[in-house]
């Protein structure tokens, strides 16, 4: 954690297991160390929709 309470480093382990067509078991382990920085500094690109066909979707949640 930094002085602003941002997480600056995170470790993650992802394990994938399964069997191939002949029934042989396989395992892949992905071990990642993530460095996080640049908080609140992202500037999104502007999209120019002039002359583009746009469809508005009304997102209503059903209970």
Phi and psi in radians as a Rosetta constraint file:
Dihedral C 1 N 2 CA 2 C 2 CIRCULARHARMONIC -1.708 0.35
Dihedral N 2 CA 2 C 2 N 3 CIRCULARHARMONIC -3.033 0.35
Dihedral C 2 N 3 CA 3 C 3 CIRCULARHARMONIC -1.106 0.35
Dihedral N 3 CA 3 C 3 N 4 CIRCULARHARMONIC -0.394 0.35
Dihedral C 3 N 4 CA 4 C 4 CIRCULARHARMONIC -1.694 0.35
Dihedral N 4 CA 4 C 4 N 5 CIRCULARHARMONIC 0.241 0.35
Dihedral C 4 N 5 CA 5 C 5 CIRCULARHARMONIC 1.118 0.35
Dihedral N 5 CA 5 C 5 N 6 CIRCULARHARMONIC 0.499 0.35
Dihedral C 5 N 6 CA 6 C 6 CIRCULARHARMONIC -1.552 0.35
Dihedral N 6 CA 6 C 6 N 7 CIRCULARHARMONIC 2.448 0.35
Dihedral C 6 N 7 CA 7 C 7 CIRCULARHARMONIC -1.285 0.35
Dihedral N 7 CA 7 C 7 N 8 CIRCULARHARMONIC 2.141 0.35
Dihedral C 7 N 8 CA 8 C 8 CIRCULARHARMONIC -1.869 0.35
Dihedral N 8 CA 8 C 8 N 9 CIRCULARHARMONIC -0.195 0.35
Dihedral C 8 N 9 CA 9 C 9 CIRCULARHARMONIC -2.618 0.35
Dihedral N 9 CA 9 C 9 N 10 CIRCULARHARMONIC 2.387 0.35
Dihedral C 9 N 10 CA 10 C 10 CIRCULARHARMONIC -2.499 0.35
Dihedral N 10 CA 10 C 10 N 11 CIRCULARHARMONIC 2.383 0.35
Dihedral C 10 N 11 CA 11 C 11 CIRCULARHARMONIC -1.838 0.35
Dihedral N 11 CA 11 C 11 N 12 CIRCULARHARMONIC 2.460 0.35
Dihedral C 11 N 12 CA 12 C 12 CIRCULARHARMONIC -2.443 0.35
Dihedral N 12 CA 12 C 12 N 13 CIRCULARHARMONIC 2.464 0.35
Dihedral C 12 N 13 CA 13 C 13 CIRCULARHARMONIC -2.221 0.35
Dihedral N 13 CA 13 C 13 N 14 CIRCULARHARMONIC 2.205 0.35
Dihedral C 13 N 14 CA 14 C 14 CIRCULARHARMONIC -2.095 0.35
Dihedral N 14 CA 14 C 14 N 15 CIRCULARHARMONIC 2.164 0.35
Dihedral C 14 N 15 CA 15 C 15 CIRCULARHARMONIC -1.994 0.35
Dihedral N 15 CA 15 C 15 N 16 CIRCULARHARMONIC 2.156 0.35
Dihedral C 15 N 16 CA 16 C 16 CIRCULARHARMONIC -1.941 0.35
Dihedral N 16 CA 16 C 16 N 17 CIRCULARHARMONIC 2.257 0.35
Dihedral C 16 N 17 CA 17 C 17 CIRCULARHARMONIC -2.274 0.35
Dihedral N 17 CA 17 C 17 N 18 CIRCULARHARMONIC 2.683 0.35
Dihedral C 17 N 18 CA 18 C 18 CIRCULARHARMONIC 3.100 0.35
Dihedral N 18 CA 18 C 18 N 19 CIRCULARHARMONIC 3.128 0.35
Dihedral C 18 N 19 CA 19 C 19 CIRCULARHARMONIC -2.125 0.35
Dihedral N 19 CA 19 C 19 N 20 CIRCULARHARMONIC 2.524 0.35
Dihedral C 19 N 20 CA 20 C 20 CIRCULARHARMONIC -1.465 0.35
Dihedral N 20 CA 20 C 20 N 21 CIRCULARHARMONIC -3.079 0.35
Dihedral C 20 N 21 CA 21 C 21 CIRCULARHARMONIC -1.050 0.35
Dihedral N 21 CA 21 C 21 N 22 CIRCULARHARMONIC -0.473 0.35
Dihedral C 21 N 22 CA 22 C 22 CIRCULARHARMONIC -1.592 0.35
Dihedral N 22 CA 22 C 22 N 23 CIRCULARHARMONIC 0.028 0.35
Dihedral C 22 N 23 CA 23 C 23 CIRCULARHARMONIC 1.591 0.35
Dihedral N 23 CA 23 C 23 N 24 CIRCULARHARMONIC 0.044 0.35
Dihedral C 23 N 24 CA 24 C 24 CIRCULARHARMONIC -1.314 0.35
Dihedral N 24 CA 24 C 24 N 25 CIRCULARHARMONIC 2.268 0.35
Dihedral C 24 N 25 CA 25 C 25 CIRCULARHARMONIC -1.376 0.35
Dihedral N 25 CA 25 C 25 N 26 CIRCULARHARMONIC 2.483 0.35
Dihedral C 25 N 26 CA 26 C 26 CIRCULARHARMONIC -2.332 0.35
Dihedral N 26 CA 26 C 26 N 27 CIRCULARHARMONIC 2.619 0.35
Dihedral C 26 N 27 CA 27 C 27 CIRCULARHARMONIC -2.432 0.35
Dihedral N 27 CA 27 C 27 N 28 CIRCULARHARMONIC 2.308 0.35
Dihedral C 27 N 28 CA 28 C 28 CIRCULARHARMONIC -2.117 0.35
Dihedral N 28 CA 28 C 28 N 29 CIRCULARHARMONIC 2.244 0.35
Dihedral C 28 N 29 CA 29 C 29 CIRCULARHARMONIC -2.027 0.35
Dihedral N 29 CA 29 C 29 N 30 CIRCULARHARMONIC 2.183 0.35
Dihedral C 29 N 30 CA 30 C 30 CIRCULARHARMONIC -1.935 0.35
Dihedral N 30 CA 30 C 30 N 31 CIRCULARHARMONIC 2.083 0.35
Dihedral C 30 N 31 CA 31 C 31 CIRCULARHARMONIC -1.979 0.35
Dihedral N 31 CA 31 C 31 N 32 CIRCULARHARMONIC 2.017 0.35
Dihedral C 31 N 32 CA 32 C 32 CIRCULARHARMONIC -2.111 0.35
Dihedral N 32 CA 32 C 32 N 33 CIRCULARHARMONIC 2.423 0.35
Dihedral C 32 N 33 CA 33 C 33 CIRCULARHARMONIC -2.005 0.35
Dihedral N 33 CA 33 C 33 N 34 CIRCULARHARMONIC 2.041 0.35
Dihedral C 33 N 34 CA 34 C 34 CIRCULARHARMONIC -1.838 0.35
Dihedral N 34 CA 34 C 34 N 35 CIRCULARHARMONIC 2.245 0.35
Dihedral C 34 N 35 CA 35 C 35 CIRCULARHARMONIC -1.793 0.35
Dihedral N 35 CA 35 C 35 N 36 CIRCULARHARMONIC 2.190 0.35
Dihedral C 35 N 36 CA 36 C 36 CIRCULARHARMONIC -1.954 0.35
Dihedral N 36 CA 36 C 36 N 37 CIRCULARHARMONIC 2.306 0.35
Dihedral C 36 N 37 CA 37 C 37 CIRCULARHARMONIC -2.758 0.35
Dihedral N 37 CA 37 C 37 N 38 CIRCULARHARMONIC 3.097 0.35
Dihedral C 37 N 38 CA 38 C 38 CIRCULARHARMONIC 1.257 0.35
Dihedral N 38 CA 38 C 38 N 39 CIRCULARHARMONIC 0.575 0.35
Dihedral C 38 N 39 CA 39 C 39 CIRCULARHARMONIC -1.092 0.35
Dihedral N 39 CA 39 C 39 N 40 CIRCULARHARMONIC 2.414 0.35
Dihedral C 39 N 40 CA 40 C 40 CIRCULARHARMONIC 1.029 0.35
Dihedral N 40 CA 40 C 40 N 41 CIRCULARHARMONIC 0.490 0.35
Dihedral C 40 N 41 CA 41 C 41 CIRCULARHARMONIC -2.102 0.35
Dihedral N 41 CA 41 C 41 N 42 CIRCULARHARMONIC 0.106 0.35
Dihedral C 41 N 42 CA 42 C 42 CIRCULARHARMONIC -1.361 0.35
Dihedral N 42 CA 42 C 42 N 43 CIRCULARHARMONIC 2.284 0.35
Dihedral C 42 N 43 CA 43 C 43 CIRCULARHARMONIC -2.025 0.35
Dihedral N 43 CA 43 C 43 N 44 CIRCULARHARMONIC 1.932 0.35
Dihedral C 43 N 44 CA 44 C 44 CIRCULARHARMONIC -1.207 0.35
Dihedral N 44 CA 44 C 44 N 45 CIRCULARHARMONIC 2.604 0.35
Dihedral C 44 N 45 CA 45 C 45 CIRCULARHARMONIC -1.222 0.35
Dihedral N 45 CA 45 C 45 N 46 CIRCULARHARMONIC 2.615 0.35
Dihedral C 45 N 46 CA 46 C 46 CIRCULARHARMONIC -1.589 0.35
Dihedral N 46 CA 46 C 46 N 47 CIRCULARHARMONIC 2.369 0.35
Dihedral C 46 N 47 CA 47 C 47 CIRCULARHARMONIC -1.822 0.35
Dihedral N 47 CA 47 C 47 N 48 CIRCULARHARMONIC 2.167 0.35
Dihedral C 47 N 48 CA 48 C 48 CIRCULARHARMONIC -1.600 0.35
Dihedral N 48 CA 48 C 48 N 49 CIRCULARHARMONIC 1.898 0.35
Dihedral C 48 N 49 CA 49 C 49 CIRCULARHARMONIC -1.679 0.35
Dihedral N 49 CA 49 C 49 N 50 CIRCULARHARMONIC 0.164 0.35
Dihedral C 49 N 50 CA 50 C 50 CIRCULARHARMONIC -1.010 0.35
Dihedral N 50 CA 50 C 50 N 51 CIRCULARHARMONIC 2.187 0.35
Dihedral C 50 N 51 CA 51 C 51 CIRCULARHARMONIC 1.357 0.35
Dihedral N 51 CA 51 C 51 N 52 CIRCULARHARMONIC 0.053 0.35
Dihedral C 51 N 52 CA 52 C 52 CIRCULARHARMONIC -1.672 0.35
Dihedral N 52 CA 52 C 52 N 53 CIRCULARHARMONIC 2.591 0.35
Dihedral C 52 N 53 CA 53 C 53 CIRCULARHARMONIC -1.458 0.35
Dihedral N 53 CA 53 C 53 N 54 CIRCULARHARMONIC 2.114 0.35
Dihedral C 53 N 54 CA 54 C 54 CIRCULARHARMONIC -2.120 0.35
Dihedral N 54 CA 54 C 54 N 55 CIRCULARHARMONIC 2.363 0.35
Dihedral C 54 N 55 CA 55 C 55 CIRCULARHARMONIC -2.002 0.35
Dihedral N 55 CA 55 C 55 N 56 CIRCULARHARMONIC 2.174 0.35
Dihedral C 55 N 56 CA 56 C 56 CIRCULARHARMONIC -1.531 0.35
Dihedral N 56 CA 56 C 56 N 57 CIRCULARHARMONIC 2.290 0.35
Dihedral C 56 N 57 CA 57 C 57 CIRCULARHARMONIC -1.947 0.35
Dihedral N 57 CA 57 C 57 N 58 CIRCULARHARMONIC 2.234 0.35
Dihedral C 57 N 58 CA 58 C 58 CIRCULARHARMONIC -1.612 0.35
Dihedral N 58 CA 58 C 58 N 59 CIRCULARHARMONIC 1.916 0.35
Dihedral C 58 N 59 CA 59 C 59 CIRCULARHARMONIC -1.575 0.35
Dihedral N 59 CA 59 C 59 N 60 CIRCULARHARMONIC 1.772 0.35
Dihedral C 59 N 60 CA 60 C 60 CIRCULARHARMONIC -1.961 0.35
Dihedral N 60 CA 60 C 60 N 61 CIRCULARHARMONIC 2.292 0.35
Dihedral C 60 N 61 CA 61 C 61 CIRCULARHARMONIC -1.520 0.35
Dihedral N 61 CA 61 C 61 N 62 CIRCULARHARMONIC 2.371 0.35
Dihedral C 61 N 62 CA 62 C 62 CIRCULARHARMONIC -1.720 0.35
Dihedral N 62 CA 62 C 62 N 63 CIRCULARHARMONIC 2.413 0.35
